[in-house]
């Protein structure tokens, strides 16, 4: 018997939110968050005083986030319209 909800199953089979198919970049909340992501090896750019996480996200492995426990706030609050 599968204990995962339909939402949990879809989320690890899609990856569109991180693959660059929907977004070219994702705005980060602070320079500190950008620095943390850069330390984790992700591509971040500063543009007009805004910090952007470039897509496709370098933490996406297959359809899963390699840095899930350390993902930025924008990823934590993202609401998937497929769900």
Long-range contacts (C-beta under 8 A, 24 or more apart in sequence): 7-83, 10-80, 10-82, 10-83, 11-80, 11-83, 12-63, 12-64, 13-63, 14-63, 14-80, 14-82, 15-60, 15-62, 15-63, 15-64, 16-82, 17-75, 17-78, 17-80, 18-55, 18-56, 18-57, 18-59, 18-60, 18-65, 18-75, 19-55, 19-56, 19-57, 19-60, 20-55, 20-56, 20-57, 23-55, 24-54, 24-55, 25-52, 25-53, 25-54, 25-55, 26-52, 26-53, 26-55, 26-57, 26-72, 26-74, 26-75, 27-51, 27-52, 27-53, 27-74, 28-52, 28-53, 28-72, 28-73, 28-74, 29-72, 29-73, 29-74, 33-72, 33-73, 36-70, 36-72, 37-72, 40-67, 40-70, 42-67
